[in-house]
Amino acid sequence: MPKVAIFLALILLTSTVSNSYGFTSGDLVDDSFVQKNNNNFFDSNIVDIAPDFFTNNNYKRYVIFGAGVNDSDFLKKNSIYGIESNQGFFHVAVLEESSISNLISRGYNVIEDFQLDFHSEENIPDASRIGKITGATLAETNYNVSGKGITIAIVDTGVDFSNPDIQDSLARDKANHPIMIDADGQGIVLTNATFFAFVDKDSIIRNYSKPIPEGITSGVYQSKRGIFLDISQDGKGTNVPIYNSFFPQAGSAAIFNGTLDTDMKIGDNNRDYIKSKSGIYRLGIMYQGGLSGPDSRVQVVPILFVDSNVAGKYDTLIPDLSTSWEDFTRFDLESGETPKYDFDFTDEKPIILGSGNEFLVYDSNEDGKIDYSAGAVGAKVLDVYGVIQNKKIKVDETVNAINGTLLPAIDPDGEFFGVMTDFMGHGTGSTSSIASKGIQEYDIYNNTKKFVIKGVAPDAKIVPIKALWFGDTVYAWLWAAGFENQENNWKFTGKTNVDIISNSWGISNFPTLKAAPGMDVLSLMTSLLATPRSFDDDYPGITIISSAGNSGPGYGTMGMPNVSPFGISVGATTNNVFVGYGPFENEPRFGNSTLHNNDVVDFSSRGPGIIGDPKPDIMSI
């Protein structure tokens, strides 16, 4: 048996309670989400959402595991991904509730997947001095250590790179393409609507009176106002398939139909227009957003996709961010004001993968500061629901497919592309604390003095891996550690994809997993991934860092996976930094004395671990 199978079997056997099986609901999922059936939340003035989108569905995410051989063909065919050996198996699947009874009857452990507990980061009053407080500034000054040459995977809520302080931190491959992974499968954008333009031998667009080619959605026409995609179609409108990034939490399916009714401009005249070498323009709607938190709102972005260099090879994306901005902020307008949609692609910046400008950002008042971000183009997204299953996609050799295919960042046939977003902001905050360049000035204390905030490793490169769910973290870690999967058999590629895996989250509801913290799947996986040669003779191991959590002050409050003996856990400490303003002038952050600085702060989780090892391993602020 290969070494990787032996160790994965050990994980599965150790974390499975013998003779204990059944269904356990994920108690971290907010099943009472108040916006779920609120049509206004999902609505947009750009696209009309079909009523069936708001129909409740019976699908949920499940984690299925057990000892021995998995003999369920149903599970193998319907899982997002899985790990299997003769001694045990672990699968993540999206299934109807009615289908899990058969799995339970086989003696399999079935739990409803749940969202991770992302550890809150306390506001730091002296944020501009983080480097001095932690010693990072001293390390850079004395030893020239700034994170250069180090790549860090941020397994979190995603990362938004719109802030110039962290734009340069985004890791890129040899072709300068961004390296971003979406293990949750949220970031797919379909561009299936097609529009035919009749272009003569002199590259002039002419109106076309004959029937458009078969299989084409609509046409392109010329008028005195410019060149337009014929979306209104004499008042009938155009149906556009849209990927539902909220599924299965909201919506009846992973794809739903939206209707557009306003023609969109692609040129000023029949000689000055956005070029498509094939004459076929592709249109899609990016429909992303957050279901909870202060920024819970839907972003709707019309996207034009063209083959600008070679006919049939789509390479250029043009987002109508000005229209999206008007739609996103329409609820913030003063009474009597209406949004000013322009439905115009000609005044937008084209995006080409590898150009370095893959960021979907918009400056609404042209003051040089970014007001709006819709993420970044170039994410490789796990096709969780098989929406691209009918296409033969050539996947990068270094990022292979599993049960759910990891899609390329952009489909050269023009059917889809991937985006990285962060609507919770947690992953973006984690990235900034590490890799912020400290070039932006901030008015932190609401006075005239400006400050810069520099991260502890400003020259490090960041690979964002979106994993909002417990079930997706295993995939995220294995990919980061350099493993690829072929029919549930994971193999080491010979090189890790990153140097460090950072996890600023944890799981405190260990009864759901029926394993004590430290003996659960994630803690055991952490220890094994951190151990050289554990999975393969050539496997070098990888550094895994996790925040200790906010379950203090009691002892033994470390959760999973931060309690893992071989993982590095980071706790929070008091310090003697003085707050220099307001009623707290000359007072420390904690208590009224500096005598007890550098103690573990009250909210920080504490060890010992299950085997008595001291935790946390290191401390920070």
C-alpha positions in Angstrom: 0.0 0.0 0.0 1.4 3.5 -0.9 2.5 5.5 2.1 -0.1 8.2 1.4 -2.8 5.6 1.7 -1.5 4.3 4.9 -1.5 7.7 6.6 -4.8 8.7 5.2 -6.3 5.4 6.5 -4.7 6.2 9.9 -6.5 9.6 10.0 -9.8 8.1 9.0 -9.6 5.2 11.5 -8.5 7.3 14.4 -11.1 10.0 13.9 -14.0 7.6 13.5 -15.7 6.3 16.5 -16.4 2.6 16.2 -20.0 1.6 16.3 -21.0 5.2 16.3 -22.8 6.3 13.2 -25.7 8.4 12.0 -26.6 11.9 11.0 -25.5 15.0 12.9 -26.6 18.5 11.9 -23.9 21.2 11.5 -24.7 23.5 14.3 -22.5 26.3 13.0 -24.7 26.9 9.9 -27.1 29.7 10.2 -30.2 27.9 9.0 -32.3 30.9 10.1 -30.6 33.3 7.7 -33.0 36.2 7.6 -32.3 37.2 4.0 -32.8 33.8 2.5 -36.3 34.4 1.3 -36.0 38.2 0.9 -36.4 38.8 -2.8 -35.1 42.4 -2.5 -31.7 41.0 -1.3 -31.2 39.0 -4.5 -32.8 41.6 -6.8 -31.0 43.9 -9.2 -32.0 46.6 -11.7 -29.5 45.2 -14.2 -31.0 41.7 -14.6 -34.5 40.4 -13.8 -34.2 37.3 -11.7 -36.6 34.4 -12.6 -39.2 33.7 -9.8 -38.1 30.1 -9.5 -34.7 31.2 -8.1 -36.4 31.9 -4.8 -37.8 28.4 -4.5 -36.4 26.6 -1.5 -34.2 23.6 -2.4 -33.7 20.3 -0.5 -29.9 20.2 -1.1 -27.3 20.4 1.6 -23.6 19.9 2.0 -22.6 16.7 3.8 -19.4 15.2 5.1 -19.5 11.3 4.8 -16.7 9.2 6.3 -16.2 5.7 7.8 -13.9 2.8 8.3 -13.3 0.1 5.7 -14.0 0.2 2.0 -16.6 2.5 0.5 -18.8 0.3 -1.5 -21.4 3.0 -2.5 -21.2 3.9 -6.2 -23.7 6.6 -5.5 -21.3 8.4 -3.1 -18.4 8.0 -5.5 -20.3 9.5 -8.4 -21.9 12.3 -6.5 -19.2 13.6 -4.2 -17.3 16.9 -4.7 -14.1 15.1 -3.8 -13.0 12.2 -1.6 -10.2 10.3 0.0 -10.3 6.5 -0.1 -8.3 3.5 1.0 -8.9 -0.1 2.1 -9.1 1.1 5.7 -11.3 4.2 5.4 -12.8 7.0 3.3 -13.8 10.6 3.6 -16.1 12.4 1.1 -17.8 15.8 0.8 -21.0 15.9 -1.2 -24.0 18.1 -2.0 -27.0 15.8 -1.7 -30.8 15.9 -1.2 -31.7 15.2 2.4 -33.7 12.1 1.3 -30.6 10.5 -0.2 -28.6 10.3 3.0 -30.7 7.6 4.6 -29.1 4.9 2.4 -25.7 6.1 3.4 -26.6 5.9 7.1 -28.0 2.4 6.7 -24.6 1.3 5.4 -23.1 2.4 8.8 -21.4 5.5 7.3 -20.9 8.6 9.5 -22.9 11.5 7.9 -22.7 15.0 9.2 -24.1 18.2 7.7 -21.1 20.3 6.6 -20.8 23.6 8.5 -19.0 26.9 8.0 -15.8 27.5 9.8 -15.5 29.7 12.8 -13.3 32.6 11.5 -11.6 34.1 14.5 -12.3 37.7 15.0 -9.3 40.1 14.9 -9.5 42.7 17.7 -9.0 46.2 16.5 -5.5 47.3 17.3 -5.3 50.9 18.5 -1.6 51.2 17.5 -1.9 49.5 14.2 0.8 51.6 12.6 3.4 50.1 15.0 2.6 46.4 14.5 6.0 45.7 13.1 7.8 47.3 16.1 5.6 45.5 18.6 6.1 42.1 17.0 9.7 42.6 16.2 9.2 42.3 12.5 10.7 45.7 11.8 13.8 44.7 13.8 14.1 41.4 11.9 13.9 43.2 8.6 16.5 45.9 9.7 19.0 43.6 11.3 18.6 40.4 9.2 17.0 41.6 6.0 14.1 39.2 6.6 10.9 40.5 5.0 9.2 37.4 3.7 10.9 37.6 0.3 10.9 34.3 -1.5 8.2 32.9 0.8 4.7 32.0 -0.5 1.9 31.8 2.0 -1.5 30.2 1.4 -4.3 32.1 3.2 -7.0 29.4 3.7 -9.9 31.7 4.6 -12.9 33.6 3.2 -11.0 34.6 0.1 -8.9 37.7 -0.4 -9.8 41.0 -2.1 -6.7 42.6 -3.5 -8.2 46.0 -4.3 -6.1 47.8 -1.7 -2.8 48.9 -3.3 -1.0 47.9 -0.1 -1.5 44.2 -1.0 -2.0 44.1 -4.8 1.6 43.3 -5.4 1.5 40.4 -2.8 -0.7 38.2 -5.1 1.4 35.2 -6.1 1.8 34.6 -9.8 3.1 31.8 -12.0 5.7 31.9 -14.7 3.2 33.4 -17.2 2.4 36.1 -14.6 -1.1 34.6 -14.1 -2.5 35.0 -10.6 -2.5 31.9 -8.4 -5.8 31.7 -6.6 -7.9 28.7 -5.7 -11.6 28.6 -4.8 -12.3 25.2 -3.1 -15.9 26.3 -2.3 -16.9 26.6 -5.9 -18.3 30.1 -5.6 -16.4 32.1 -8.2 -17.6 30.7 -11.5 -19.0 33.2 -14.0 -20.8 31.9 -17.0 -20.5 33.7 -20.3 -22.8 31.6 -22.5 -24.9 34.4 -24.2 -23.6 35.0 -27.7 -24.1 37.9 -30.1 -23.2 37.8 -33.8 -21.7 40.9 -35.5 -21.5 41.1 -39.3 -18.1 42.6 -40.1 -17.1 43.2 -43.7 -13.7 42.8 -45.3 -12.8 46.3 -44.2 -13.5 45.5 -40.6 -16.6 47.7 -40.6 -19.7 46.5 -38.7 -22.8 46.5 -40.8 -26.4 45.8 -39.9 -27.4 42.2 -40.7 -30.8 41.6 -42.2 -30.6 37.8 -42.6 -31.3 35.3 -39.8 -28.5 35.1 -37.3 -26.5 31.8 -37.3 -28.0 28.9 -35.5 -27.1 28.6 -31.8 -26.4 32.3 -31.4 -28.4 34.2 -28.8 -28.8 37.5 -30.7 -27.1 40.0 -32.9 -25.1 43.3 -33.0 -26.5 46.4 -34.6 -25.4 49.9 -35.6 -27.3 53.1 -34.9 -26.5 56.8 -34.6 -25.7 56.3 -30.9 -23.1 53.6 -31.6 -22.7 49.8 -31.8 -24.9 47.7 -29.5 -25.6 44.2 -28.4 -29.2 43.6 -29.3 -30.4 42.5 -25.9 -33.9 44.0 -25.9 -34.8 42.0 -29.1 -37.9 44.1 -29.8 -39.0 44.0 -26.2 -38.6 40.3 -25.6 -35.4 40.6 -23.7 -32.5 38.1 -23.5 -32.3 35.1 -21.2 -28.9 34.6 -19.7 -27.8 31.6 -17.7 -26.2 32.8 -14.4 -24.1 30.8 -11.9 -25.7 30.8 -8.4 -22.8 31.4 -6.0 -25.2 31.1 -3.1 -26.3 27.5 -3.7 -27.2 25.4 -1.8 -27.9 28.0 0.9 -30.2 30.0 -1.4 -31.8 29.4 -4.8 -33.3 26.3 -6.4 -30.3 25.2 -8.4 -26.7 26.0 -9.2 -27.7 27.8 -12.4 -30.7 30.0 -12.9 -32.0 32.2 -15.7 -31.9 36.0 -15.6 -33.4 38.3 -18.2 -31.7 41.4 -19.6 -33.8 44.1 -21.4 -31.3 46.9 -22.1 -29.0 47.0 -25.1 -25.4 47.3 -24.2 -22.9 49.6 -26.0 -19.7 48.0 -27.5 -18.6 50.8 -29.9 -18.9 54.5 -30.7 -19.4 53.9 -34.4 -19.0 51.0 -37.0 -15.2 51.6 -37.2 -14.5 52.4 -33.6 -15.7 49.5 -31.5 -14.4 46.7 -29.2 -13.0 44.1 -31.6 -13.9 40.4 -31.7 -11.8 38.4 -34.2 -14.6 35.9 -34.7 -17.4 38.4 -34.7 -19.0 36.5 -31.8 -19.3 38.5 -28.6 -20.0 36.6 -25.4 -21.9 38.1 -22.5 -22.2 36.9 -18.9 -23.4 38.2 -15.5 -21.2 37.9 -12.4 -23.6 37.3 -9.5 -21.7 37.2 -6.3 -22.3 38.4 -2.7 -22.3 37.7 1.0 -25.2 36.2 2.9 -24.2 37.6 6.2 -22.2 40.4 7.8 -22.2 44.1 7.4 -21.5 43.9 3.6 -24.3 41.4 2.8 -25.4 42.5 -0.6 -25.4 41.1 -4.1 -22.9 42.3 -6.7 -24.1 42.1 -10.3 -21.5 42.8 -12.9 -22.2 42.5 -16.7 -19.1 41.0 -18.4 -18.2 41.2 -22.1 -15.8 38.4 -23.3 -14.0 38.7 -26.6 -11.4 37.0 -28.7 -9.2 40.1 -29.3 -6.2 38.4 -31.0 -7.1 35.0 -32.4 -10.5 34.1 -33.7 -12.2 31.6 -31.4 -9.6 32.0 -28.6 -11.2 34.2 -25.9 -8.7 36.2 -23.9 -10.1 39.6 -23.0 -12.8 40.4 -20.3 -14.5 43.8 -20.1 -16.6 44.4 -16.9 -19.1 47.1 -16.9 -18.1 48.2 -13.4 -19.7 51.7 -13.6 -23.1 50.1 -14.1 -22.5 47.6 -11.4 -21.5 50.4 -9.0 -24.7 52.3 -9.7 -26.7 49.1 -9.0 -24.8 48.2 -5.8 -25.2 51.7 -4.3 -28.8 52.3 -5.3 -30.0 51.8 -1.8 -27.6 54.5 -0.5 -29.0 57.3 -2.7 -30.8 60.3 -1.3 -34.6 60.3 -1.6 -35.7 61.1 -5.1 -32.3 60.2 -6.7 -32.1 57.3 -9.2 -29.1 55.3 -10.3 -27.4 56.3 -13.6 -26.8 53.1 -15.4 -24.9 53.5 -18.7 -24.8 49.9 -19.9 -21.6 50.8 -21.8 -18.5 48.6 -22.2 -16.5 51.2 -24.2 -15.6 53.3 -21.2 -14.3 50.3 -19.2 -10.8 48.9 -18.8 -10.2 45.5 -20.5 -8.7 42.7 -18.4 -6.2 40.2 -19.9 -4.9 37.4 -17.7 -1.2 38.0 -17.0 -1.3 41.7 -17.6 -1.1 42.4 -13.8 -4.4 44.4 -13.9 -6.8 41.5 -13.2 -8.5 43.5 -10.4 -12.1 44.4 -10.8 -11.9 47.8 -9.2 -13.7 51.1 -9.9 -13.0 54.8 -9.0 -16.5 56.4 -9.1 -15.4 60.0 -8.7 -12.0 59.9 -10.3 -10.1 61.0 -7.2 -7.5 58.3 -7.6 -8.9 56.2 -4.8 -10.7 52.9 -5.4 -14.4 53.1 -4.3 -15.6 49.7 -5.4 -14.2 46.2 -5.8 -15.7 43.1 -7.3 -12.7 40.9 -6.7 -10.1 39.7 -9.1 -10.2 37.6 -12.3 -8.0 34.6 -12.6 -9.2 32.1 -9.8 -9.2 28.4 -10.5 -12.5 27.3 -9.2 -13.6 23.9 -8.1 -16.6 22.9 -10.2 -18.5 21.6 -7.1 -21.8 21.1 -8.9 -20.5 19.9 -12.3 -21.9 22.9 -14.2 -19.1 22.6 -16.8 -19.2 18.8 -16.9 -20.3 18.6 -20.5 -17.2 20.5 -21.7 -13.8 18.8 -22.2 -11.5 21.2 -20.2 -7.7 20.9 -20.3 -6.7 21.5 -16.7 -3.2 22.7 -15.8 -0.8 19.9 -15.2 0.3 21.5 -11.9 -3.3 21.9 -10.7 -5.1 18.7 -11.6 -8.7 17.8 -11.4 -10.5 15.8 -8.8 -14.1 14.5 -8.7 -15.2 18.1 -8.9 -12.9 19.5 -11.6 -10.6 22.4 -10.8 -11.3 24.7 -13.7 -8.8 26.9 -15.5 -8.9 30.5 -14.7 -10.3 31.4 -18.1 -11.9 29.1 -20.7 -10.4 29.8 -24.1 -13.6 28.8 -25.7 -15.3 31.7 -23.9 -17.8 29.7 -21.8 -16.7 30.8 -18.3 -14.0 32.3 -16.1 -13.2 32.4 -12.4 -13.1 35.2 -9.9 -11.8 35.5 -6.3 -13.9 37.6 -3.9 -14.1 38.2 -0.2 -17.4 39.4 1.1 -16.7 38.7 4.7 -13.3 40.6 4.7 -11.6 38.2 7.1 -9.2 36.7 4.6 -8.3 40.1 3.3 -7.5 41.3 6.9 -5.3 38.2 7.4 -3.5 38.9 4.2 -3.0 42.6 5.1 -1.5 41.8 8.5 1.1 39.7 6.8 1.9 41.3 3.4 0.8 45.0 3.5 3.5 47.2 1.8 2.8 50.2 4.0 2.4 52.6 1.0 -1.1 53.8 1.7 -1.7 56.6 4.2 -4.5 56.3 6.7 -6.1 58.7 9.2 -6.2 56.2 12.0 -6.9 58.5 14.9 -9.1 61.0 13.1 -6.6 63.8 13.3 -4.3 65.5 10.8 -1.4 63.0 11.2 -1.3 60.2 8.6 0.0 56.7 9.2 1.0 53.7 7.1 0.4 50.1 8.1 3.1 47.7 7.1 2.6 43.9 7.5 5.0 41.6 9.3 6.3 40.1 6.0 5.7 42.8 3.3 7.7 40.9 0.6 5.9 37.6 1.0 3.6 36.3 -1.8 0.0 35.3 -1.0 -2.0 32.5 -2.5 -5.7 32.9 -1.5 -7.6 29.6 -1.1 -11.3 30.2 -0.4 -12.6 27.6 2.0 -15.7 28.7 4.0 -16.7 25.2 4.9 -15.2 22.5 7.0 -15.4 20.0 4.2 -13.4 22.1 1.8 -10.4 22.6 4.1 -8.9 19.1 3.4 -8.9 19.8 -0.3 -7.4 23.3 0.3 -4.6 21.9 2.4 -3.7 19.0 0.2 -3.5 21.3 -2.9 -1.4 23.8 -1.0 0.9 20.9 0.1 1.4 19.8 -3.5 -0.9 16.9 -3.8 -3.2 16.1 -6.7 -6.0 13.6 -6.9 -6.9 11.0 -9.4 -10.1 9.1 -8.7 -9.8 9.7 -4.9 -6.1 8.7 -4.8 -4.0 11.6 -3.8 -0.4 11.8 -5.1 2.5 14.1 -4.2 3.6 16.1 -7.3 7.1 16.5 -6.1 6.9 20.0 -4.8 4.6 21.9 -2.4 2.6 24.8 -4.0 3.3 27.1 -1.0 5.8 27.3 1.9 3.3 28.1 4.7 -0.4 27.4 5.2 -2.1 30.1 7.3 -5.5 29.4 9.0 -7.1 32.2 11.0 -10.1 30.0 12.0 -11.0 27.0 14.0 -13.8 24.6 15.0 -15.2 24.7 18.5 -18.1 22.3 18.0 -16.1 19.1 18.4 -19.2 16.9 19.4 -20.4 17.3 15.8 -17.3 15.5 14.6 -17.5 12.9 17.4 -13.8 13.3 18.1 -11.9 15.2 20.8 -9.8 18.1 19.6 -6.5 16.7 18.5 -8.0 13.4 17.5 -10.2 14.8 14.8 -9.6 14.7 11.0 -8.2 18.2 10.7 -5.8 18.0 13.6 -4.4 14.7 12.5 -4.2 15.9 8.9 -2.3 19.0 10.2 0.2 16.9 12.1 0.8 14.6 9.1 1.1 17.4 6.6 3.7 19.1 8.8 5.8 15.9 9.0 8.4 15.2 6.3 8.1 11.9 4.4 4.7 11.2 6.0 2.8 10.9 2.7 5.7 10.2 0.3 9.4 9.6 0.5 10.0 12.9 -1.3 7.4 14.9 0.7 9.3 17.6 2.6 6.5 18.6 5.0 4.9 22.0 5.2 4.6 24.7 7.9 1.0 25.0 9.1 0.1 28.0 11.3 -3.3 28.3 13.0 -4.8 31.0 15.3 -5.4 29.7 18.8 -8.9 31.0 18.9 -11.0 33.2 21.1 -12.4 30.7 23.6 -10.3 31.7 26.6 -9.6 32.2 29.4 -10.1 28.6 30.5 -7.4 25.9 30.2 -7.9 23.2 27.5 -10.0 25.6 25.3 -7.9 25.0 22.2 -10.2 23.8 19.3 -9.4 22.1 16.1 -7.1 22.1 14.1 -5.1 24.6 16.2 -4.6 22.0 19.0 -2.6 19.7 16.6 0.7 18.8 18.3 2.8 19.4 15.1 1.0 22.5 13.9 2.0 25.9 15.1 -0.7 27.8 17.0 -0.6 31.5 17.6 -2.2 33.0 20.7 -2.9 36.6 21.6 -0.9 38.5 24.3 -1.3 41.7 26.3 1.4 44.3 25.8 2.4 47.6 27.2 1.6 49.7 24.1 0.1 53.0 25.2 -3.0 54.5 23.5 -2.1 58.1 22.8 -5.4 59.8 22.4 -8.7 60.5 24.1 -9.7 59.3 27.6 -7.2 56.4 27.2 -4.1 58.6 26.9 -1.1 57.0 28.6 -3.1 53.9 29.5 -2.3 50.3 28.3 -4.7 48.3 26.2 -5.4 45.8 28.9 -6.0 46.7 32.6 -4.6 49.8 34.3 -1.0 48.7 34.8 1.9 47.6 32.6 3.2 45.2 35.2 1.6 42.2 33.6 2.4 42.8 30.0 3.1 39.9 27.6 0.7 37.6 29.4 -1.9 35.6 27.5 -4.9 37.9 27.0 -8.1 36.8 28.5 -10.0 35.9 25.3 -7.1 33.8 23.8 -7.6 30.0 23.9 -5.2 28.0 26.0 -3.8 24.5 26.2 -2.9 21.9 27.1 -3.7 19.7 24.2 -5.1 16.2 24.4 -1.7 14.7 25.0 -0.7 17.3 27.5 1.4 19.5 25.2 1.6 23.2 25.9 -0.4 25.5 23.7 -0.4 28.0 22.1 3.1 27.7 20.6 3.9 31.3 19.9 2.2 34.6 20.9 1.4 37.8 19.0 -0.9 40.8 19.5 
